[in-house]
């Protein structure tokens, strides 16, 4: 057997332990990073076989009473972030093939004093400020984001020509690694109706359209900007002319993917020196420990991680 897939347990108070442990049950190619006592307790409570390989350094310890607690706690945020860092270290040092992360809770991270709003930013900082992008892909849609976890009021100022071009380059490179010889990308407009000739803002004419032109000059097949509300129905069709959509901000891109493919989609961080994937959902505190969490998206994340690291 080659290097295993490394799985971080996620926030112990949420559904992360349930979906991760159900997904790796019976598999010999996965190594779970998390509190060993917590993992044993979760398996006993869920009635599943314990993972065959567990890595439990002191930093990932978490009070057992917080398992499936269903609310944010600083101790859970610390344990979850420590598991991500340790999992990334294992993969970077060749002791794992790829990192698959169970969900973090952003409020718990804040309570723990973590300055990062999520996995993507934490991992980018861990690898020296790597330039990264978030991709979510499902059976019918792939979307790459120009901005990630940003307040909507800040997005217009953060979207610039260089960032859009770089996002197109990330998407093109990823698709080529996936075996697509000539990727075709569609770029969302920032504003409704692509700005409607400047009536709803000038960013699409002033920033997005020049970025599309520049990406084409660099040899990429990029079209747009297109109004997002009409682009996504076209992009999600089986006969879509596009292999991926470049979206300007988080909800613009992720709502369509999750609407079309929720439970089957996988998050991939582009730009890291390691492969990292995750499921398409959060900690779901409301159903934590109730046996209701569906591990399908985590299974998909394991599959994609194995494919990308092969």
C-alpha positions in Angstrom: 0.0 0.0 0.0 1.2 3.5 -0.8 0.9 6.6 1.4 -2.5 6.8 3.0 -5.1 9.5 2.6 -4.9 11.6 5.8 -8.3 12.6 7.3 -8.7 15.4 9.8 -11.6 14.8 12.2 -13.1 18.3 12.0 -15.0 20.0 14.8 -15.8 17.4 17.4 -19.0 19.1 18.3 -20.4 18.8 14.8 -21.0 16.0 12.3 -17.4 15.9 11.2 -16.5 12.8 13.3 -19.6 11.0 12.1 -19.2 11.6 8.4 -15.4 11.0 8.4 -15.5 7.9 10.5 -18.4 6.4 8.5 -16.5 7.2 5.3 -13.3 5.5 6.3 -14.9 2.5 8.0 -13.3 -0.7 6.8 -10.7 1.1 4.7 -7.0 0.4 5.1 -5.8 3.4 3.0 -6.9 6.1 5.4 -5.3 7.6 8.5 -7.5 9.7 10.8 -5.9 12.6 12.7 -7.8 13.3 15.9 -8.2 12.6 19.6 -8.0 8.8 19.9 -10.3 8.6 22.9 -12.9 10.9 21.2 -12.7 8.7 18.0 -13.3 5.5 20.1 -16.2 7.1 21.9 -17.8 8.3 18.6 -17.5 4.9 17.0 -19.1 3.2 20.0 -21.9 5.7 20.0 -22.5 5.4 16.3 -22.1 1.6 16.3 -19.4 1.5 13.6 -16.0 -0.1 13.3 -13.1 2.1 14.6 -10.7 3.3 11.9 -7.7 1.1 11.3 -5.2 3.8 11.5 -5.4 6.8 14.0 -2.8 9.5 14.6 -3.4 11.3 17.9 -0.7 13.8 18.9 -1.3 15.8 22.1 -2.3 18.9 20.3 -5.6 17.4 19.0 -6.9 16.5 22.4 -10.5 17.5 23.2 -12.6 17.0 26.3 -14.8 13.9 25.6 -18.0 15.7 26.8 -17.8 18.0 23.8 -18.3 15.1 21.3 -21.4 16.0 19.3 -22.1 18.9 21.7 -23.9 20.7 18.9 -22.5 24.2 19.7 -19.3 26.1 19.2 -16.5 25.7 21.9 -13.0 27.0 21.9 -11.6 23.6 22.8 -13.2 22.1 19.7 -11.8 24.9 17.5 -8.3 24.4 18.8 -8.5 20.6 18.4 -9.9 20.9 14.9 -7.3 23.4 13.7 -4.5 21.3 15.2 -5.7 18.3 13.4 -5.6 20.2 10.1 -2.1 21.4 10.7 -0.9 18.0 11.7 -2.6 16.4 8.7 -1.0 18.9 6.4 2.4 18.2 7.9 2.0 14.5 7.4 1.2 14.9 3.7 3.8 17.6 3.1 6.5 15.2 4.6 5.4 12.3 2.5 3.6 10.4 5.2 0.3 10.9 3.4 -0.9 11.1 -0.2 -3.5 13.8 0.3 -5.4 15.6 3.0 -9.2 15.2 3.4 -10.7 17.6 5.9 -14.0 17.2 7.9 -15.8 20.5 8.5 -14.6 23.2 10.8 -16.8 25.7 12.6 -15.8 29.3 12.0 -17.2 30.5 15.3 -15.3 27.9 17.2 -12.1 28.8 15.4 -12.7 32.4 16.5 -13.3 31.4 20.1 -10.0 29.4 19.9 -8.2 32.6 18.8 -7.6 31.3 15.2 -7.3 34.3 12.8 -8.5 32.3 9.8 -12.1 32.0 8.7 -11.7 28.5 7.3 -9.6 25.7 6.0 -8.6 27.5 2.8 -7.0 30.5 4.5 -5.5 28.4 7.3 -3.7 26.1 4.8 -2.6 29.0 2.6 -0.9 30.6 5.6 0.6 27.2 6.7 2.3 26.9 3.4 3.9 30.4 3.4 1.0 32.5 2.1 0.3 30.3 -0.9 -1.9 31.8 -3.6 -4.9 29.6 -3.5 -8.4 29.3 -4.9 -11.5 27.4 -3.9 -13.0 25.0 -6.4 -16.3 23.1 -5.8 -17.1 20.3 -8.2 -20.0 18.0 -8.6 -21.4 15.7 -11.3 -22.9 18.6 -13.2 -20.9 21.8 -12.3 -17.4 22.9 -11.5 -17.0 26.4 -10.0 -13.8 28.3 -9.1 -14.0 31.4 -6.9 -12.1 34.7 -7.4 -12.8 35.7 -3.8 -13.6 33.3 -1.0 -14.8 34.2 2.6 -15.4 37.9 2.2 -18.2 40.2 3.3 -20.4 41.0 0.3 -19.9 44.8 0.7 -16.1 44.2 0.2 -16.3 42.0 -2.9 -16.5 44.8 -5.5 -13.2 46.3 -4.2 -11.4 43.0 -4.0 -12.3 41.8 -7.5 -9.5 43.0 -9.9 -8.2 42.1 -13.3 -5.1 40.2 -12.1 -7.2 38.1 -9.6 -9.7 37.1 -12.3 -6.9 36.2 -14.7 -5.1 34.2 -12.0 -8.3 32.3 -11.2 -8.7 31.4 -14.8 -5.2 30.1 -14.9 -5.8 28.0 -11.7 -9.0 26.6 -13.3 -7.3 25.8 -16.6 -4.4 24.1 -15.0 -6.7 22.0 -12.8 -8.8 20.9 -15.7 -5.8 19.9 -17.7 -4.6 17.7 -14.8 -8.0 16.1 -14.9 -7.4 15.1 -18.5 -9.2 17.9 -20.3 -6.9 18.9 -23.1 -8.7 22.1 -24.1 -10.6 23.6 -21.1 -13.3 26.1 -21.8 -14.2 28.5 -19.0 -17.1 30.9 -18.5 -16.7 33.9 -16.3 -19.6 35.3 -14.3 -20.3 39.0 -14.2 -20.1 40.7 -10.8 -23.3 42.6 -11.2 -26.9 41.7 -12.2 -27.4 41.5 -16.0 -23.6 41.9 -16.4 -24.0 45.6 -15.3 -26.6 46.3 -18.0 -24.3 48.7 -19.9 -23.1 50.4 -16.7 -26.6 50.9 -15.2 -25.8 48.5 -12.3 -22.2 49.3 -11.8 -19.2 49.6 -14.2 -17.1 46.7 -12.8 -18.0 44.3 -15.5 -17.0 46.6 -18.3 -14.0 48.1 -16.5 -12.6 45.1 -14.7 -14.1 41.7 -15.7 -14.3 42.1 -19.5 -10.6 43.2 -19.7 -9.6 40.2 -17.5 -11.4 37.8 -19.9 -9.5 39.5 -22.8 -6.2 39.2 -21.0 -6.8 35.5 -20.2 -7.5 34.8 -23.9 -4.3 36.6 -24.8 -2.5 34.2 -22.5 -3.8 31.3 -24.5 -6.8 30.3 -22.4 -10.3 29.6 -23.8 -12.3 32.0 -21.6 -15.7 33.6 -22.4 -17.7 36.2 -20.6 -18.6 38.1 -18.5 -22.1 36.5 -18.5 -25.0 37.3 -16.1 -24.8 34.6 -13.5 -28.5 33.8 -13.4 -28.5 32.8 -17.0 -25.0 31.3 -17.1 -25.5 28.6 -14.5 -28.5 26.9 -16.0 -26.5 26.6 -19.2 -23.3 25.5 -17.5 -25.1 22.8 -15.5 -26.5 21.0 -18.6 -25.1 17.7 -19.8 -24.3 19.4 -23.1 -22.8 22.5 -21.6 -20.0 24.1 -23.7 -18.1 24.9 -20.6 -15.9 22.8 -18.3 -15.9 25.2 -15.4 -17.4 28.5 -14.3 -15.3 31.3 -12.7 -17.5 33.1 -10.1 -16.7 36.4 -8.4 -17.7 35.6 -4.9 -18.7 32.7 -2.5 -22.5 32.6 -2.7 -22.6 33.5 -6.4 -20.7 30.3 -7.2 -21.5 27.8 -4.4 -25.3 28.2 -4.2 -25.7 26.8 -7.8 -23.3 23.9 -7.2 -24.9 22.9 -3.9 -28.4 23.3 -5.4 -27.5 21.0 -8.2 -25.1 18.6 -6.5 -25.4 18.8 -2.7 -24.1 15.7 -1.1 -22.1 14.7 -4.1 -19.9 17.8 -4.5 -16.2 18.1 -3.4 -14.2 21.2 -2.3 -10.7 21.2 -3.7 -8.1 23.8 -2.7 -6.1 24.9 -5.8 -2.6 26.3 -5.4 -1.3 24.3 -2.4 1.8 22.1 -2.6 -0.4 19.2 -1.3 -3.7 17.8 -2.5 -6.6 18.9 -0.1 -10.3 18.1 -0.5 -13.3 18.3 1.7 -17.1 17.6 1.6 -19.6 20.2 0.5 -21.2 20.9 3.9 -20.5 22.4 7.3 -20.7 21.2 10.9 -24.5 20.9 11.0 -24.7 21.3 14.8 -28.4 20.7 14.7 -28.0 17.0 13.8 -24.7 16.2 15.4 -24.6 12.8 17.0 -28.1 11.9 15.9 -27.1 9.4 13.3 -28.6 11.5 10.5 -25.5 12.8 8.8 -24.9 11.6 5.3 -21.3 10.6 4.6 -21.7 10.7 0.8 -19.9 13.9 0.2 -17.0 12.8 2.4 -16.8 9.6 0.4 -16.7 11.7 -2.7 -13.9 13.9 -1.2 -11.9 10.7 -0.5 -12.3 9.5 -4.0 -11.3 12.9 -5.6 -8.3 13.1 -3.2 -7.1 9.6 -4.3 -7.6 10.5 -8.0 -5.7 13.9 -7.7 -2.8 12.4 -5.7 -2.4 9.3 -8.0 
